[in-house]
Amino acid sequence: MGTILVTGFEPFGGETVNASWEAARRLEGWSCGGHVAVAVMLPCVYGASVAAFVEAFERLRPEAALMTGQAARRGVVSVERLARNVANASTPDNRGVARGAAPLDPGPERLEATAPVREIARAIRDAGVPARVSTNAGDYVCNHLYYGALKYLRGASPWTPAAFLHLPATPEQTPLRATRRRLSTADAARALKAAANALI
């Protein structure tokens, strides 16, 4: 069977869980269309998150990659169309590193998803979960990972469909400045399954 790599992040910002990993790990071993999902938790650390993605990709050689992160200020699933070559978050990562307003590297200003983001968003909505296409993957580790992963894939496996989904916080979480609209882990996992189906 082929493999679908599904990633989520470890908790950050004092939280004990991360909505993205809670959803991603529910897909471990799930199969669809002759493919099986393998869930990998990434560190919420700028450089290390990209390195962990690359290690997992080279080890698994998946047919598709679905990256996820938590966006507590958003009330619906956001399918990210772009990764931007910038970091501008005052919040430090889990190793205490904060990035100012500066390019991530000398590469392009932005990179586009290698998957049909509109079809993914539509598939998620068809599964009964609110979703939209977004053009802002944020200024924190999520965007850093997305940009680094897409840049790596351009050289290593340009035909691999890859996309990033931002998930709202779970009802049980209490992150600062979070929207009141939350998404249960069961619904988030349903959204990821719909997205994975659209990817392959």
Stockholm file with secondary structure:
# STOCKHOLM 1.0

chainA/1-200         MGTILVTGFEPFGGETVNASWEAARRLEGWSCGGHVAVAVMLPCVYGASVAAFVEAFERLRPEAALMTGQAARRGVVSVERLARNVANASTPDNRGVARGAAPLDPGPERLEATAPVREIARAIRDAGVPARVSTNAGDYVCNHLYYGALKYLRGASPWTPAAFLHLPATPEQTPLRATRRRLSTADAARALKAAANALI
#=GR chainA/1-200 SS CEEEEEEEECCCTTCSCCHHHHHHGGGTTCEETTEEEEEEEECSSHHHHHHHHHHHHHHHCCSEEEEEEECTTCSSEEEECEEESCEEESSCCTTSCCEEEECSSSSCSEEECSSCHHHHHHHHHHTTCCEEEESCCCSSHHHHHHHHHHHHHHHHCTTSCEEEEEECCCTTCCCTTCCSCCCCHHHHHHHHHHHHHHHC
#=GC SS_cons         CEEEEEEEECCCTTCSCCHHHHHHGGGTTCEETTEEEEEEEECSSHHHHHHHHHHHHHHHCCSEEEEEEECTTCSSEEEECEEESCEEESSCCTTSCCEEEECSSSSCSEEECSSCHHHHHHHHHHTTCCEEEESCCCSSHHHHHHHHHHHHHHHHCTTSCEEEEEECCCTTCCCTTCCSCCCCHHHHHHHHHHHHHHHC
//
